[in-house]
Amino acid sequence: MMTAEAPASQSHASEPPIEIIAFYLGEQQFCVRTTSIREIRGYAKSTPLPHAPPEVMGMMNLRGAVIPVINTARKLGLGRSEPTERSAIVVAELGGAIFGLMVDRVSDILSVATEVIQPVPEMNSGFDKSFVEGIIPQQGEMICFLNLERMFSETNKAEFF
Protein backbone atom coordinates (compact mmCIF):
# COMPACT_ATOMS: atom_id res chain seq x y z
CA MET A 1 0.00 0.00 0.00
CA MET A 2 1.33 3.42 -0.94
CA THR A 3 0.90 6.68 0.92
CA ALA A 4 0.38 10.09 -0.65
CA GLU A 5 2.20 12.65 1.45
CA ALA A 6 1.22 16.24 2.13
CA PRO A 7 3.73 18.99 1.33
CA ALA A 8 6.25 19.56 4.14
CA SER A 9 4.59 22.82 5.18
CA GLN A 10 1.34 20.93 5.79
CA SER A 11 2.72 17.76 7.36
CA HIS A 12 0.96 18.30 10.70
CA ALA A 13 -2.18 16.40 9.71
CA SER A 14 -5.03 16.80 12.14
CA GLU A 15 -7.28 14.27 10.41
CA PRO A 16 -6.47 10.60 9.89
CA PRO A 17 -5.55 9.57 6.35
CA ILE A 18 -8.25 8.34 3.98
CA GLU A 19 -7.99 4.83 2.55
CA ILE A 20 -8.81 4.72 -1.16
CA ILE A 21 -8.81 2.21 -3.97
CA ALA A 22 -7.49 3.56 -7.27
CA PHE A 23 -8.52 2.21 -10.67
CA TYR A 24 -8.30 3.11 -14.33
CA LEU A 25 -11.02 3.95 -16.81
CA GLY A 26 -9.15 4.23 -20.09
CA GLU A 27 -5.94 6.13 -19.35
CA GLN A 28 -7.41 8.19 -16.49
CA GLN A 29 -7.07 7.16 -12.85
CA PHE A 30 -10.01 7.44 -10.46
CA CYS A 31 -10.47 6.42 -6.85
CA VAL A 32 -13.14 5.88 -4.19
CA ARG A 33 -13.03 5.45 -0.42
CA THR A 34 -12.49 1.84 0.66
CA THR A 35 -15.18 2.15 3.36
CA SER A 36 -17.94 1.37 0.84
CA ILE A 37 -16.01 -1.37 -1.02
CA ARG A 38 -16.80 -4.99 -0.13
CA GLU A 39 -14.48 -6.80 -2.54
CA ILE A 40 -12.75 -6.77 -5.90
CA ARG A 41 -13.50 -9.54 -8.38
CA GLY A 42 -12.16 -10.44 -11.77
CA TYR A 43 -14.47 -9.51 -14.61
CA ALA A 44 -17.23 -12.01 -15.35
CA LYS A 45 -19.86 -11.54 -18.03
CA SER A 46 -23.12 -10.16 -16.68
CA THR A 47 -26.63 -10.99 -17.82
CA PRO A 48 -28.24 -8.07 -19.66
CA LEU A 49 -31.61 -6.75 -18.51
CA PRO A 50 -34.21 -5.40 -20.93
CA HIS A 51 -35.01 -1.69 -20.50
CA ALA A 52 -32.19 -1.14 -18.00
CA PRO A 53 -30.55 2.31 -17.85
CA PRO A 54 -27.69 2.62 -20.39
CA GLU A 55 -24.95 2.41 -17.74
CA VAL A 56 -26.26 -0.88 -16.34
CA MET A 57 -24.34 -3.68 -18.05
CA GLY A 58 -26.55 -6.35 -16.50
CA MET A 59 -26.78 -8.50 -13.40
CA MET A 60 -24.35 -10.94 -11.83
CA ASN A 61 -24.61 -13.61 -9.17
CA LEU A 62 -22.53 -12.76 -6.10
CA ARG A 63 -22.66 -15.83 -3.86
CA GLY A 64 -26.39 -16.26 -4.28
CA ALA A 65 -27.29 -12.54 -4.41
CA VAL A 66 -28.12 -10.97 -7.75
CA ILE A 67 -26.55 -7.52 -8.10
CA PRO A 68 -26.47 -4.91 -10.90
CA VAL A 69 -23.16 -4.25 -12.67
CA ILE A 70 -22.57 -0.63 -13.67
CA ASN A 71 -20.34 0.44 -16.55
CA THR A 72 -18.47 3.07 -14.50
CA ALA A 73 -17.10 4.93 -17.53
CA ARG A 74 -20.60 5.28 -18.96
CA LYS A 75 -21.98 6.41 -15.58
CA LEU A 76 -19.36 9.18 -15.54
CA GLY A 77 -20.18 10.30 -19.09
CA LEU A 78 -16.90 8.97 -20.52
CA GLY A 79 -18.48 6.68 -23.08
CA ARG A 80 -18.99 2.96 -22.79
CA SER A 81 -15.94 0.99 -21.67
CA GLU A 82 -15.64 -2.52 -23.07
CA PRO A 83 -14.34 -5.22 -20.71
CA THR A 84 -10.93 -6.82 -21.28
CA GLU A 85 -8.93 -9.54 -19.53
CA ARG A 86 -7.65 -6.86 -17.08
CA SER A 87 -11.11 -5.52 -16.22
CA ALA A 88 -12.43 -5.95 -12.68
CA ILE A 89 -15.69 -5.62 -10.80
CA VAL A 90 -15.40 -3.46 -7.69
CA VAL A 91 -18.28 -4.56 -5.46
CA ALA A 92 -19.63 -1.66 -3.40
CA GLU A 93 -22.34 -1.28 -0.79
CA LEU A 94 -24.24 1.94 -0.09
CA GLY A 95 -27.17 2.11 2.28
CA GLY A 96 -27.73 -1.64 2.07
CA ALA A 97 -27.69 -1.67 -1.75
CA ILE A 98 -24.92 -3.84 -3.25
CA PHE A 99 -23.71 -3.29 -6.82
CA GLY A 100 -20.67 -3.87 -9.00
CA LEU A 101 -18.63 -1.19 -10.75
CA MET A 102 -16.87 -2.41 -13.89
CA VAL A 103 -13.44 -0.75 -14.16
CA ASP A 104 -10.69 -1.24 -16.74
CA ARG A 105 -8.17 -2.25 -14.09
CA VAL A 106 -7.51 -1.74 -10.39
CA SER A 107 -4.20 0.00 -9.77
CA ASP A 108 -3.61 0.42 -6.04
CA ILE A 109 -4.91 0.83 -2.53
CA LEU A 110 -3.60 4.07 -1.04
CA SER A 111 -3.60 5.90 2.24
CA VAL A 112 -4.02 9.62 1.48
CA ALA A 113 -3.55 12.57 3.82
CA THR A 114 -6.60 14.83 3.58
CA GLU A 115 -4.30 17.82 2.96
CA VAL A 116 -3.20 16.26 -0.34
CA ILE A 117 -6.72 16.32 -1.83
CA GLN A 118 -7.13 19.39 -4.02
CA PRO A 119 -10.51 20.98 -4.78
CA VAL A 120 -12.03 20.52 -8.22
CA PRO A 121 -11.28 23.65 -10.27
CA GLU A 122 -14.19 25.89 -11.18
CA MET A 123 -15.11 25.69 -14.86
CA ASN A 124 -17.63 27.25 -17.20
CA SER A 125 -21.20 26.04 -17.36
CA GLY A 126 -21.81 22.54 -18.61
CA PHE A 127 -19.35 20.89 -16.20
CA ASP A 128 -21.01 18.93 -13.43
CA LYS A 129 -18.55 18.22 -10.63
CA SER A 130 -21.12 16.68 -8.29
CA PHE A 131 -19.59 13.18 -8.53
CA VAL A 132 -16.05 14.42 -7.81
CA GLU A 133 -14.80 14.93 -4.26
CA GLY A 134 -11.40 16.26 -5.29
CA ILE A 135 -8.19 15.67 -7.20
CA ILE A 136 -5.19 13.82 -5.77
CA PRO A 137 -1.78 14.57 -7.31
CA GLN A 138 0.16 11.28 -7.16
CA GLN A 139 3.56 10.50 -8.73
CA GLY A 140 3.12 12.79 -11.73
CA GLU A 141 -0.51 11.78 -12.31
CA MET A 142 -3.83 13.19 -11.19
CA ILE A 143 -6.31 10.84 -9.55
CA CYS A 144 -9.94 11.92 -9.73
CA PHE A 145 -11.48 11.22 -6.29
CA LEU A 146 -15.09 10.09 -6.82
CA ASN A 147 -17.89 10.29 -4.27
CA LEU A 148 -19.99 7.12 -4.56
CA GLU A 149 -22.70 8.54 -2.29
CA ARG A 150 -23.28 11.37 -4.78
CA MET A 151 -22.95 9.10 -7.82
CA PHE A 152 -25.65 6.85 -6.40
CA SER A 153 -27.76 9.30 -4.43
CA GLU A 154 -31.26 8.27 -3.38
CA THR A 155 -32.60 9.71 -6.64
CA ASN A 156 -30.08 7.76 -8.75
CA LYS A 157 -30.40 4.55 -6.72
CA ALA A 158 -34.09 4.33 -7.64
CA GLU A 159 -32.98 3.65 -11.24
CA PHE A 160 -30.82 0.67 -10.28
CA PHE A 161 -32.15 -0.92 -7.09
N, C-alpha and C positions, 0 to 999 in steps of 0.2 A: 504494500500500500504506500502510495506517495503522499507527500504533504506539500500543499501550496503555502508558501511563507508570505507574511506581510512584509512590506518594506521596513527597514531597520528603524525608521522614525516612528513606526506604528506597532512595534513588536510587543508592546504591553497590552495583550489582548484581554479584554474583560469578559468576553463571552467565549464559551467552549467552541472548539472547531466544529464544523458541519461535515458530516460524512455524506459523500455523494458517489454515485455511480456514473461514469462517463461512457458515452457511446457515440458512434458515428452514424450519421444519415448522409450518405454521399461522402463528400470530403469535409463536411462540417461536423465539429464535435459539439455535443449537447450533454447535459447532465441533469439528474434529479436527485433529491434527497433519498438516502437509503431507508429512511424510516417507513416509507410506504411500499418498499419493494419486498416481496415475499421470496422470490427465487429468480434465477436466470436459467432458461432452458435453450437447448439447441432448437433451431427452426424445425417445425413439423407442419406439413400442409394442414390448413384449416378447411372446414366445410363451409362453403358459401351459404348465405341466407338470402332468399328472395326479398327484395324491397328494403334491404339494410342500407343505412347511410353509406355514402361513398368511401369513407375512411375505414369502415368495418370490413376486414378481409373475410371474416367468417367466424366460426366457432371451433373450439378445440376441447378435448376431454383432458382435464387436469385431475388425475386420480379420482375419477368418478363425478367430478363437477364440470359442467359445461360452461365455458367462459368465452366472451367475445375476444377476438384478436383485432387490434387496431393497427392500421398502417400509419405509423407515427409521422412519417414524412408527409403523407396526405393530410393528416390532422393538422399539421403545422403550415399547410399551404405550400409545401415544397414540391408538389407533384407526387405521383405514386411511385413508391420504391418497390422494386421487384426483388424477392428473396433470392439469396445465393447460398452457397455452402457455408459462408461465414456469418450469415444472418442469425439472429437470436430473438427469443421471446423473453422480454423482461416482464415478469408477472408482478402486478401491483395490486394493492388493496386500498381503497378509499371509502370510508364510511360503510364498511361491510360489503361493498361491491368489489369483486375480483375480476380483473381483465388482463389481457396480454398486450404488450406494446412490441410490435415487430420493429427491430432496429437492424441496421446493416452489419454492425459488429460492436461488441462491448469492448471498450479499451482499458478501463481502469476503475479501481475504487480509490477515492481520494479523501483525505482529511483536509478541509479548507478553513483557514482562519477567516472569520467574517469580515475582517478589514480588507481582505483581498478582493472581495466581490465588489465590482464596479457597477454603478447604476447604468441602466439602458439609456443611451443618448436620445435626446429629444429629436424628432424628425417631423417633416411636414405631414400634412393630413394623408390618410390612406395607410399609415403604418399602425398596426394594432400590437402594442407591446404587452397586452394583458396576460399572455402565457409566459412571459419572460420575467424572472425574478432578478436577474443581473447578468453580468459578463465576468468571467474569471480568466484573467491572463495566466497562461500556464505554459512554460517552456516554449516561448515563441508563437504559441497558438492562442486563440480565444475560444473559450468554452462557453456556450450559451446555456445559462442556468434556468431550466424550465420549472414552472410551478404546476405540478400535477393537479392540485386542488382547483386552480383556476382553469386548467385545460378541461377538467371534468367537473365543472361546477354542477350544482343541483339541476340547473336548466339543461346543461349538456348531457348529464347522466341519464336524463329521461329518454334520450335518443337511443342509448345503448343498453340500459339495464331495466 
